[in-house]
Amino acid sequence: MTDPGPFDVDALAAGLAALPDRRDFAFSAEIGRVAWVDEAAVEWVDDDARELHRPPWTPRIGQVTFPEPLPAPVQLEIVAADLIGLCRPTAAGLEVVALDLDDDGAAGTGSARTIADLATPQTCLFPRLPGAESQLLAVVGFDDTTTVWRIGWRDGTMTEAGRLPAPVNGGVWLDETGDRLAVNLEGESGRSSVYVVDFGAALGSSRRPGRGGTPDPPGTFSRLFEASPDSEDRILLSDPSTGRVVVTTDAFGYPAVGVAQPGVAPDIRFIPALDEGDEAGEPCALLPDGRTVVLRHEHGVETHLRLADTETLQVAGPIPLPAGDVGTPVVLDGRRLRFPFSAPDEPWRPASFDLRTGSFAFDPLTLAVPAAVVGVTPAVPRATADQALVAARVASFPSGAGPMPALVYPPAPGDGPLSGSGLAVVALHGGPIARFDTGLVPEFQLFARLGLPTVALNYPGSTGSGHEYMRSLFGQAGSIDVEAVASVVDGLAAEGRRVVLYGESYGAFLALSVAAVRPCAGVIAFAPFASFESLSRSGSPEVRELLNLLDGGKRSGSGRNLLTACRTIRGKVLISHGTADIRIPAAESRALAQALRNRDGAGEHDVRFVAMDRQGHDLSGRPVLERWYREIATFVVTLPDSRTPAQRVHQQQGR
């Protein structure tokens, strides 16, 4: 076995767990403030002095802390200079919280007060009207009807604004007076159409919206947009000053972006499909010129911002940003676009792009990377810390569905405990209708510090490569994806590498499936499931619905039952699962661990199962993450070493 020597796994795990990797941000152009979630705190900084160019500038910052980590995703709303609204998920539904901020010179604190704690399967926070201190929240009941509540952020009230006869999953205001709200209302098929709710009329119909007419009572609703009876149609943006709206529909096989001015003409004009990556981008913002839409476009592992002209329907090339991932929201602030940004070697932080000068900049926050990550003490500023986080290069591998986008992370400079060991990691994302992007992933930095290269693979079914690539997995799960990943394992083996497969959720199932058909040094699986058939009984409703697409009605088909396939896995296996996971219950992992231990020649030392108490489908909280990183590092450094004694001595002597 490899001896990790003086390498401090505990310090490294603690340092990586302390990296800011949350994507919950809010921006306010009115107030000149950005707020974000960091572990168990909401932090904010004001940038009004920078906007007015009054150097030297000391950021006015503040923080409100909570007793426990805030689960993702958290919705933040900067209501006023002394008030932030917050909606955070709970086990039962959603908690609505107001943060009262105390301004104390350059630093601020505050306190949290709960406005409501709701039991609900689904909620939707509508955009706040400019200058308002109240906001509408749609709360879907267990009977699939929706109650619209008006949150009084300052006075702490929740008053009923009306009821809708079906679930709502989004909406925008069509005016600035709060009279007309366009909502994405789900019909009996579960697919959305766009309706207009007139708050000047009484709400309360008990009939779901039919596909042949508008719901009762007349005048309360009017249909604004429906491309086809079976399409998913949504409204995402509205410009009350011009009456222009931006909608999407999957009637073309992908979420095409359309623009219209209903008050001028009923027609909707659609932006043509893009030539690279996904066929359409996500509409994020409308520029003041009344014709330009900002699109967030996924292209393989990369994310770009592009500008679309709604008059000519032409989309310009990506705006010049560093290689990295643009998060949401994307907000217009004067001449700047503001957004969260991350890169493989850059933690998430607020950034901006100046539309006039074409310049990109990070907000000048005081950030530090923990000393254990950098390898020196004390913690150092970002300029030095960047040298410790590993950048990745974009790559591509062939597959039966087309080129597989990937990110390749090299080992970190220095002498990690597994440098030169011949081991390499192939990482597989969950979803599976998801992807690896160019944002920071602490696990990949962990592998790099241990001395291992990592291939983060967007296998068939991933987003970012067009709808045909994504849909190639439908009905082919357990075959086309296994073959694609196995081909990458074969390529690494031909280079003399032994592969460690790492996966989360569906990626964990896929990693174990590949290990059943290819020899691997080890498998690290977080939240896997035992088989399509068992998960169709135990998984959450959205998981069961996805399985129907993936298995094509053949849940017991080849490659879809690990309880039998795992008998051919010969490498060591680490499995972990959150005990409170309702999406994929932990019983799935326990059954897998037992089946693996029952293999010929296997035992407790070859299969380790780690239960993460009170954790859901995603790990939350730095102590929990720190434990998981320790488990990964300990597992990897104890894998059998294929190096000869002379090679090990050679490395230990630094030659």
VEXLUM-580194 format. One line per 8 residues: number of its first residue (from 1); their letters; for each residue x, y, z of C-alpha. Coordinates in nm, 3 decimals, padded with zeros to 5 digits. Layout:
NUM = A = X,Y,Z | ...
END
This chain:
1 = MTDPGPFD = 00.000,00.000,00.000 | 00.106,00.355,-00.059 | 00.233,00.537,00.246 | 00.100,00.893,00.250 | 00.401,00.989,00.461 | 00.385,01.340,00.608 | 00.103,01.446,00.378 | -00.164,01.605,00.601
9 = VDALAAGL = -00.496,01.469,00.472 | -00.696,01.629,00.754 | -00.559,01.976,00.684 | -00.618,01.939,00.310 | -00.977,01.822,00.364 | -01.045,02.114,00.597 | -00.896,02.362,00.352 | -01.099,02.235,00.057
17 = AALPDRRD = -01.420,02.232,00.262 | -01.361,02.599,00.343 | -01.352,02.704,-00.024 | -01.659,02.911,-00.124 | -01.844,02.690,-00.372 | -02.204,02.814,-00.335 | -02.389,02.970,-00.628 | -02.661,03.155,-00.434
25 = FAFSAEIG = -02.621,03.524,-00.526 | -02.838,03.834,-00.554 | -02.756,04.171,-00.710 | -02.932,04.505,-00.664 | -02.867,04.789,-00.906 | -03.099,05.014,-00.704 | -02.896,04.984,-00.384 | -02.554,04.899,-00.528
33 = RVAWVDEA = -02.518,04.575,-00.337 | -02.439,04.209,-00.394 | -02.532,03.938,-00.145 | -02.447,03.570,-00.136 | -02.464,03.257,00.079 | -02.146,03.120,00.232 | -02.202,02.807,00.441 | -02.413,02.924,00.737
41 = AVEWVDDD = -02.409,03.295,00.659 | -02.556,03.552,00.425 | -02.287,03.805,00.335 | -02.310,04.128,00.140 | -02.096,04.409,00.010 | -02.189,04.752,-00.126 | -02.023,04.876,-00.444 | -02.169,05.226,-00.475
49 = ARELHRPP = -01.832,05.389,-00.408 | -01.668,05.190,-00.687 | -01.947,05.286,-00.927 | -01.895,05.655,-00.848 | -01.515,05.620,-00.882 | -01.417,05.760,-00.545 | -01.082,05.600,-00.463 | -00.955,05.491,-00.225
57 = WTPRIGQV = -01.249,05.262,-00.155 | -01.309,05.039,00.146 | -01.593,04.795,00.083 | -01.886,04.824,00.321 | -01.949,04.461,00.407 | -02.180,04.271,00.638 | -02.284,03.926,00.749 | -02.578,03.750,00.915
65 = TFPEPLPA = -02.496,03.406,01.051 | -02.727,03.110,01.112 | -02.681,02.827,01.362 | -02.669,02.565,01.083 | -02.558,02.561,00.717 | -02.814,02.697,00.474 | -02.931,02.421,00.236 | -02.907,02.488,-00.136
73 = PVQLEIVA = -03.059,02.649,-00.326 | -03.140,02.964,-00.129 | -03.327,03.251,-00.297 | -03.202,03.594,-00.190 | -03.382,03.924,-00.247 | -03.213,04.258,-00.165 | -03.523,04.455,-00.064 | -03.371,04.770,00.086
81 = ADLIGLCR = -03.045,04.898,00.232 | -03.143,04.752,00.569 | -03.344,04.450,00.455 | -03.277,04.122,00.270 | -03.538,03.857,00.202 | -03.451,03.490,00.202 | -03.636,03.172,00.102 | -03.463,02.854,00.205
89 = PTAAGLEV = -03.572,02.494,00.149 | -03.666,02.275,00.443 | -03.751,01.908,00.479 | -04.121,01.998,00.465 | -04.111,02.277,00.209 | -03.989,02.635,00.245 | -03.902,02.885,00.518 | -03.949,03.257,00.444
97 = VALDLDDD = -03.701,03.469,00.640 | -03.634,03.842,00.665 | -03.286,03.969,00.750 | -03.278,04.304,00.931 | -02.939,04.462,00.867 | -02.748,04.689,01.102 | -02.507,04.929,00.931 | -02.200,04.999,01.143
105 = GAAGTGSA = -01.960,05.201,00.932 | -01.752,04.974,00.710 | -01.900,04.655,00.857 | -02.252,04.543,00.928 | -02.436,04.268,01.108 | -02.799,04.177,01.136 | -03.060,03.938,01.264 | -03.299,03.689,01.107
113 = RTIADLAT = -03.671,03.655,01.172 | -03.897,03.387,01.029 | -04.203,03.514,00.845 | -04.350,03.176,00.751 | -04.262,02.806,00.753 | -04.454,02.635,00.475 | -04.531,02.269,00.403 | -04.540,02.248,00.025
121 = PQTCLFPR = -04.397,02.040,-00.259 | -04.325,02.341,-00.481 | -04.290,02.718,-00.458 | -04.211,03.003,-00.694 | -04.092,03.350,-00.590 | -04.203,03.606,-00.847 | -03.986,03.908,-00.934 | -04.021,04.201,-00.695
129 = LPGAESQL = -04.159,04.522,-00.841 | -03.906,04.810,-00.840 | -03.900,04.988,-00.505 | -04.156,04.755,-00.343 | -04.100,04.603,00.000 | -04.346,04.323,-00.069 | -04.324,04.031,-00.311 | -04.550,03.755,-00.439
137 = LAVVGFDD = -04.481,03.391,-00.360 | -04.669,03.107,-00.531 | -04.717,02.808,-00.299 | -04.835,02.487,-00.462 | -05.050,02.270,-00.240 | -05.057,01.892,-00.223 | -05.384,01.911,-00.417 | -05.199,02.076,-00.711
145 = TTTVWRIG = -05.365,02.413,-00.664 | -05.164,02.728,-00.603 | -05.208,02.996,-00.341 | -05.042,03.328,-00.418 | -04.915,03.500,-00.103 | -04.790,03.855,-00.067 | -04.481,03.864,00.154 | -04.439,04.183,00.355
153 = WRDGTMTE = -04.065,04.169,00.405 | -04.052,04.461,00.647 | -04.368,04.407,00.851 | -04.332,04.027,00.849 | -04.677,03.954,00.710 | -04.808,03.693,00.467 | -05.141,03.788,00.309 | -05.329,03.589,00.049
161 = AGRLPAPV = -05.336,03.760,-00.290 | -05.537,03.497,-00.475 | -05.561,03.135,-00.582 | -05.481,02.960,-00.906 | -05.625,02.624,-01.010 | -05.297,02.457,-01.107 | -04.926,02.450,-01.018 | -04.717,02.752,-01.117
169 = NGGVWLDE = -04.344,02.728,-01.196 | -04.250,03.085,-01.284 | -04.370,03.421,-01.407 | -04.295,03.789,-01.473 | -04.477,04.119,-01.436 | -04.614,04.271,-01.757 | -04.645,04.618,-01.602 | -04.482,04.822,-01.326
177 = TGDRLAVN = -04.805,04.875,-01.133 | -04.853,04.516,-01.020 | -05.180,04.462,-01.208 | -05.089,04.203,-01.473 | -04.875,03.901,-01.399 | -04.780,03.643,-01.665 | -04.741,03.296,-01.512 | -04.627,02.955,-01.632
185 = LEGESGRS = -04.931,02.746,-01.541 | -04.918,02.368,-01.561 | -05.206,02.191,-01.733 | -05.338,01.840,-01.676 | -05.047,01.688,-01.866 | -04.796,01.864,-01.638 | -04.674,02.079,-01.927 | -04.677,02.456,-01.887
193 = SVYVVDFG = -04.852,02.726,-02.088 | -04.832,03.100,-02.031 | -05.137,03.275,-01.886 | -05.195,03.632,-01.778 | -05.344,03.687,-01.433 | -05.531,04.015,-01.392 | -05.522,04.117,-01.028 | -05.806,04.357,-01.096
201 = AALGSSRR = -06.037,04.054,-01.117 | -06.123,03.805,-00.847 | -05.920,03.485,-00.841 | -06.044,03.151,-00.724 | -06.149,02.920,-01.008 | -06.160,02.555,-00.909 | -06.115,02.420,-01.260 | -05.771,02.345,-01.401
209 = PGRGGTPD = -05.686,02.524,-01.724 | -05.807,02.318,-02.017 | -05.629,02.298,-02.351 | -05.932,02.421,-02.539 | -06.011,02.740,-02.354 | -05.930,02.965,-02.061 | -06.014,02.878,-01.700 | -06.314,03.017,-01.520
217 = PPGTFSRL = -06.409,03.277,-01.422 | -06.381,03.473,-01.749 | -06.151,03.772,-01.731 | -05.933,03.635,-01.450 | -05.707,03.445,-01.688 | -05.618,03.482,-02.050 | -05.381,03.262,-02.241 | -05.078,03.449,-02.367
225 = FEASPDSE = -04.872,03.176,-02.529 | -04.898,02.808,-02.614 | -04.691,02.666,-02.901 | -04.863,02.327,-02.903 | -05.079,02.118,-02.667 | -04.783,01.899,-02.568 | -04.506,02.159,-02.545 | -04.343,02.310,-02.238
233 = DRILLSDP = -04.396,02.684,-02.282 | -04.265,02.948,-02.043 | -04.228,03.322,-02.014 | -03.893,03.437,-01.875 | -03.854,03.811,-01.939 | -04.074,04.115,-01.988 | -04.007,04.480,-02.068 | -04.311,04.679,-01.947
241 = STGRVVVT = -04.189,04.995,-02.123 | -04.205,04.837,-02.470 | -04.446,04.550,-02.407 | -04.186,04.304,-02.537 | -04.178,03.955,-02.382 | -03.931,03.667,-02.412 | -04.064,03.311,-02.405 | -03.929,02.958,-02.456
249 = TDAFGYPA = -04.088,02.644,-02.597 | -03.964,02.291,-02.653 | -04.203,02.239,-02.944 | -03.896,02.227,-03.173 | -03.724,01.958,-02.963 | -03.518,02.205,-02.761 | -03.607,02.518,-02.555 | -03.623,02.765,-02.842
257 = VGVAQPGV = -03.625,03.135,-02.752 | -03.903,03.352,-02.894 | -03.981,03.724,-02.872 | -04.310,03.905,-02.915 | -04.499,04.225,-02.845 | -04.853,04.100,-02.772 | -04.993,04.452,-02.764 | -04.863,04.519,-03.116
265 = APDIRFIP = -04.889,04.185,-03.298 | -04.985,03.832,-03.190 | -04.698,03.660,-03.371 | -04.393,03.519,-03.191 | -04.059,03.527,-03.371 | -03.804,03.262,-03.277 | -03.427,03.298,-03.267 | -03.269,03.035,-03.498
273 = ALDEGDEA = -03.085,02.741,-03.344 | -02.722,02.808,-03.260 | -02.457,02.612,-03.448 | -02.250,02.502,-03.146 | -02.339,02.358,-02.809 | -02.701,02.373,-02.702 | -02.929,02.505,-02.974 | -03.056,02.789,-02.755
281 = GEPCALLP = -02.935,02.996,-02.467 | -03.116,03.082,-02.145 | -03.264,03.435,-02.158 | -03.125,03.629,-01.861 | -03.180,04.001,-01.913 | -03.315,04.265,-02.153 | -03.093,04.562,-02.231 | -03.233,04.918,-02.220
289 = DGRTVVLR = -03.218,04.953,-02.600 | -03.546,04.759,-02.612 | -03.420,04.498,-02.856 | -03.122,04.307,-02.710 | -03.154,03.993,-02.498 | -02.866,03.852,-02.294 | -02.840,03.474,-02.335 | -02.649,03.235,-02.109
297 = HEHGVETH = -02.531,02.967,-02.351 | -02.387,02.625,-02.264 | -02.132,02.488,-02.510 | -01.981,02.160,-02.397 | -01.818,02.225,-02.059 | -01.804,02.599,-02.122 | -02.061,02.869,-02.047 | -02.083,03.192,-02.247
305 = LRLADTET = -02.285,03.511,-02.242 | -02.415,03.614,-02.586 | -02.627,03.903,-02.709 | -02.930,03.836,-02.930 | -03.093,04.105,-03.143 | -03.469,04.058,-03.129 | -03.519,04.264,-03.444 | -03.278,04.079,-03.674
313 = LQVAGPIP = -03.290,03.752,-03.471 | -02.912,03.732,-03.495 | -02.696,03.615,-03.204 | -02.349,03.762,-03.162 | -02.049,03.555,-03.061 | -01.959,03.506,-02.695 | -01.869,03.822,-02.508 | -01.501,03.814,-02.401
321 = LPAGDVGT = -01.491,03.655,-02.057 | -01.216,03.447,-01.898 | -01.250,03.071,-01.933 | -01.497,02.977,-01.661 | -01.861,02.936,-01.568 | -02.120,03.214,-01.556 | -02.384,03.154,-01.293 | -02.722,03.312,-01.236
329 = PVVLDGRR = -02.871,03.563,-01.190 | -02.734,03.785,-01.465 | -02.840,04.141,-01.381 | -02.810,04.468,-01.570 | -02.653,04.739,-01.354 | -02.608,05.058,-01.557 | -02.363,04.972,-01.832 | -02.250,04.654,-01.657
337 = LRFPFSAP = -02.373,04.298,-01.653 | -02.330,04.149,-01.307 | -02.321,03.776,-01.234 | -02.154,03.504,-01.026 | -01.842,03.361,-01.187 | -01.615,03.065,-01.119 | -01.335,02.877,-01.293 | -01.170,02.540,-01.225
345 = DEPWRPAS = -00.912,02.723,-01.014 | -01.133,03.013,-00.901 | -01.400,02.994,-00.627 | -01.743,03.144,-00.695 | -01.749,03.521,-00.651 | -01.937,03.821,-00.797 | -01.808,03.959,-01.124 | -01.910,04.207,-01.392
353 = FDLRTGSF = -01.868,04.286,-01.760 | -01.870,04.643,-01.886 | -02.078,04.651,-02.206 | -01.923,04.980,-02.314 | -01.553,04.906,-02.263 | -01.567,04.527,-02.300 | -01.378,04.473,-01.975 | -01.430,04.193,-01.719
361 = AFDPLTLA = -01.364,04.238,-01.349 | -01.415,04.055,-01.023 | -01.568,04.249,-00.739 | -01.280,04.357,-00.512 | -01.364,04.131,-00.221 | -01.115,04.023,00.041 | -01.093,03.649,-00.023 | -00.842,03.402,00.108
369 = VPAAVVGV = -00.782,03.035,00.039 | -00.715,02.824,00.350 | -00.350,02.760,00.425 | -00.394,02.384,00.399 | -00.493,02.418,00.035 | -00.209,02.652,-00.048 | 00.047,02.454,00.148 | 00.179,02.752,00.345
377 = TPAVPRAT = 00.076,02.936,00.656 | -00.090,03.169,00.722 | -00.370,03.189,00.466 | -00.264,03.399,00.170 | -00.435,03.645,-00.064 | -00.599,03.523,-00.383 | -00.302,03.612,-00.604 | -00.085,03.356,-00.425
385 = ADQALVAA = -00.363,03.109,-00.357 | -00.441,03.078,-00.726 | -00.107,02.902,-00.766 | -00.235,02.619,-00.545 | -00.561,02.554,-00.729 | -00.525,02.359,-01.051 | -00.661,02.484,-01.383 | -00.813,02.242,-01.633
393 = RVASFPSG = -00.800,02.214,-02.009 | -01.096,02.145,-02.235 | -01.081,01.810,-02.415 | -01.302,01.576,-02.614 | -01.335,01.198,-02.646 | -01.524,00.996,-02.910 | -01.848,00.810,-02.833 | -02.134,00.645,-03.016
401 = AGPMPALV = -02.344,00.960,-02.966 | -02.078,01.203,-03.083 | -01.783,01.384,-02.923 | -01.783,01.376,-02.542 | -01.678,01.711,-02.393 | -01.447,01.683,-02.094 | -01.222,01.875,-01.861 | -00.877,01.732,-01.786
409 = YPPAPGDG = -00.716,01.832,-01.455 | -00.342,01.766,-01.414 | -00.185,01.673,-01.081 | -00.091,01.972,-00.869 | 00.276,02.073,-00.883 | 00.476,01.913,-00.607 | 00.501,01.567,-00.461 | 00.156,01.439,-00.369
417 = PLSGSGLA = 00.135,01.095,-00.207 | 00.019,00.938,-00.534 | 00.233,01.133,-00.780 | 00.372,00.889,-01.035 | 00.149,00.605,-00.911 | -00.005,00.546,-01.253 | -00.354,00.610,-01.114 | -00.598,00.843,-01.292
425 = VVALHGGP = -00.954,00.946,-01.205 | -01.250,00.941,-01.443 | -01.531,01.151,-01.293 | -01.899,01.116,-01.388 | -02.165,01.375,-01.302 | -02.514,01.306,-01.170 | -02.839,01.396,-01.336 | -02.784,01.243,-01.583
433 = IARFDTGL = -02.943,01.534,-01.776 | -02.672,01.767,-01.645 | -02.304,01.830,-01.712 | -01.967,01.918,-01.570 | -01.889,02.285,-01.627 | -01.585,02.504,-01.575 | -01.673,02.604,-01.219 | -01.471,02.507,-00.914
441 = VPEFQLFA = -01.510,02.143,-00.803 | -01.328,02.080,-00.471 | -01.315,01.703,-00.528 | -01.108,01.753,-00.845 | -00.872,01.982,-00.656 | -00.845,01.709,-00.392 | -00.742,01.451,-00.653 | -00.490,01.699,-00.797
449 = RLGLPTVA = -00.329,01.758,-00.457 | -00.305,01.383,-00.406 | -00.109,01.366,-00.731 | -00.379,01.226,-00.959 | -00.493,01.354,-01.300 | -00.871,01.368,-01.348 | -01.090,01.342,-01.656 | -01.432,01.501,-01.586
457 = LNYPGSTG = -01.648,01.350,-01.859 | -01.977,01.469,-02.008 | -02.100,01.131,-02.127 | -02.399,01.083,-02.365 | -02.708,01.236,-02.208 | -02.524,01.544,-02.083 | -02.645,01.894,-02.156 | -02.438,02.152,-02.342
465 = SGHEYMRS = -02.401,01.953,-02.665 | -02.744,01.985,-02.822 | -03.071,01.799,-02.777 | -02.973,01.500,-02.992 | -02.671,01.427,-02.772 | -02.882,01.470,-02.460 | -03.161,01.246,-02.589 | -02.920,00.977,-02.702
473 = LFGQAGSI = -02.947,00.835,-02.350 | -03.326,00.796,-02.364 | -03.401,00.426,-02.387 | -03.026,00.353,-02.405 | -02.924,00.409,-02.042 | -02.697,00.134,-01.919 | -02.554,00.070,-02.264 | -02.452,00.375,-02.470
481 = DVEAVASV = -02.321,00.559,-02.163 | -02.138,00.253,-02.026 | -01.973,00.193,-02.363 | -01.869,00.557,-02.389 | -01.706,00.569,-02.046 | -01.547,00.226,-02.095 | -01.378,00.355,-02.409 | -01.213,00.633,-02.206
489 = VDGLAAEG = -01.102,00.378,-01.945 | -00.955,00.166,-02.225 | -00.765,00.465,-02.361 | -00.614,00.542,-02.021 | -00.526,00.176,-01.973 | -00.344,00.179,-02.306 | -00.132,00.462,-02.164 | -00.043,00.247,-01.864
497 = RRVVLYGE = -00.294,00.409,-01.629 | -00.510,00.234,-01.371 | -00.842,00.408,-01.331 | -01.035,00.517,-01.024 | -01.399,00.585,-01.118 | -01.573,00.865,-00.928 | -01.946,00.937,-00.962 | -02.240,01.105,-00.793
505 = SYGAFLAL = -02.605,00.994,-00.813 | -02.663,00.857,-01.164 | -02.289,00.906,-01.221 | -02.225,00.675,-00.925 | -02.451,00.409,-01.079 | -02.267,00.455,-01.407 | -01.924,00.431,-01.241 | -02.015,00.098,-01.081
513 = SVAAVRPC = -02.166,-00.024,-01.408 | -01.841,00.054,-01.593 | -01.635,-00.115,-01.319 | -01.843,-00.429,-01.379 | -01.717,-00.450,-01.739 | -01.367,-00.300,-01.710 | -01.094,-00.362,-01.451 | -01.054,-00.058,-01.226
521 = AGVIAFAP = -00.836,00.017,-00.928 | -01.133,00.147,-00.730 | -01.474,00.311,-00.737 | -01.596,00.609,-00.532 | -01.976,00.630,-00.548 | -02.186,00.894,-00.375 | -02.564,00.831,-00.363 | -02.583,00.546,-00.618
529 = FASFESLS = -02.886,00.322,-00.670 | -02.902,-00.054,-00.701 | -03.116,-00.094,-01.013 | -03.366,00.085,-01.232 | -03.635,-00.150,-01.105 | -03.571,-00.086,-00.735 | -03.541,00.291,-00.785 | -03.870,00.298,-00.976
537 = RSGSPEVR = -04.031,00.184,-00.649 | -03.830,00.383,-00.395 | -03.727,00.703,-00.577 | -03.897,01.040,-00.564 | -04.167,01.121,-00.826 | -03.930,01.327,-01.041 | -03.675,01.045,-01.035 | -03.936,00.789,-01.139
545 = ELLNLLDG = -04.046,01.015,-01.423 | -03.686,01.045,-01.545 | -03.639,00.669,-01.529 | -03.930,00.627,-01.769 | -03.731,00.825,-02.026 | -03.400,00.655,-01.959 | -03.506,00.291,-01.962 | -03.757,00.303,-02.246
553 = GKRSGSGR = -03.994,00.084,-02.048 | -03.733,-00.192,-01.996 | -03.619,-00.149,-01.638 | -03.477,-00.499,-01.609 | -03.275,-00.464,-01.930 | -02.903,-00.524,-01.962 | -02.688,-00.278,-01.770 | -02.967,-00.166,-01.539
561 = NLLTACRT = -02.925,-00.396,-01.240 | -02.611,-00.354,-01.032 | -02.722,-00.613,-00.776 | -02.631,-00.880,-01.031 | -02.369,-00.691,-01.238 | -02.157,-00.598,-00.936 | -02.039,-00.959,-00.900 | -01.771,-00.888,-01.161
569 = IRGKVLIS = -01.634,-00.575,-00.990 | -01.287,-00.654,-00.859 | -01.158,-00.319,-00.739 | -01.213,-00.166,-00.397 | -01.532,00.038,-00.353 | -01.625,00.338,-00.136 | -01.998,00.415,-00.116 | -02.154,00.705,00.073
577 = HGTADIRI = -02.514,00.823,00.102 | -02.713,01.082,00.295 | -02.952,00.917,00.538 | -03.216,01.186,00.472 | -03.203,01.155,00.093 | -03.561,01.145,-00.039 | -03.462,01.152,-00.406 | -03.262,00.827,-00.394
585 = PAAESRAL = -03.312,00.659,-00.054 | -03.002,00.541,00.131 | -03.144,00.186,00.129 | -03.034,00.170,-00.236 | -02.670,00.213,-00.137 | -02.697,-00.024,00.157 | -02.830,-00.297,-00.074 | -02.544,-00.233,-00.315
593 = AQALRNRD = -02.281,-00.248,-00.040 | -02.421,-00.579,00.083 | -02.424,-00.724,-00.268 | -02.064,-00.615,-00.322 | -01.954,-00.774,00.005 | -02.117,-01.099,-00.101 | -01.891,-01.124,-00.408 | -01.646,-01.410,-00.425
601 = GAGEHDVR = -01.333,-01.311,-00.238 | -01.475,-00.976,-00.124 | -01.524,-00.856,00.231 | -01.556,-00.561,00.463 | -01.204,-00.436,00.376 | -01.289,-00.416,00.005 | -01.621,-00.231,00.042 | -01.665,00.068,00.269
609 = FVAMDRQG = -02.008,00.222,00.325 | -02.028,00.565,00.489 | -02.367,00.694,00.604 | -02.389,01.073,00.615 | -02.635,01.142,00.897 | -02.917,01.391,00.826 | -02.778,01.468,00.481 | -02.994,01.475,00.170
617 = HDLSGRPV = -02.907,01.409,-00.192 | -02.640,01.682,-00.180 | -02.394,01.724,00.104 | -02.426,02.047,00.300 | -02.203,02.199,00.566 | -01.827,02.228,00.592 | -01.784,01.962,00.865 | -01.974,01.717,00.644
625 = LERWYREI = -01.774,01.808,00.334 | -01.452,01.786,00.532 | -01.543,01.434,00.641 | -01.625,01.332,00.282 | -01.296,01.467,00.149 | -01.108,01.276,00.421 | -01.293,00.959,00.325 | -01.201,01.005,-00.041
633 = ATFVVTLP = -00.834,01.078,00.032 | -00.797,00.791,00.277 | -00.961,00.551,00.033 | -00.746,00.655,-00.262 | -00.410,00.651,-00.083 | -00.477,00.296,00.042 | -00.539,00.152,-00.305 | -00.284,-00.113,-00.408
641 = DSRTPAQR = 00.024,00.051,-00.560 | 00.143,-00.080,-00.896 | 00.480,00.097,-00.876 | 00.791,-00.110,-00.829 | 00.989,-00.061,-00.507 | 01.255,00.125,-00.707 | 00.993,00.362,-00.850 | 00.856,00.436,-00.504
649 = VHQQQGR = 01.202,00.511,-00.366 | 01.276,00.725,-00.669 | 00.966,00.938,-00.607 | 01.021,00.965,-00.231 | 01.370,01.098,-00.295 | 01.222,01.361,-00.527 | 01.407,01.245,-00.836
END
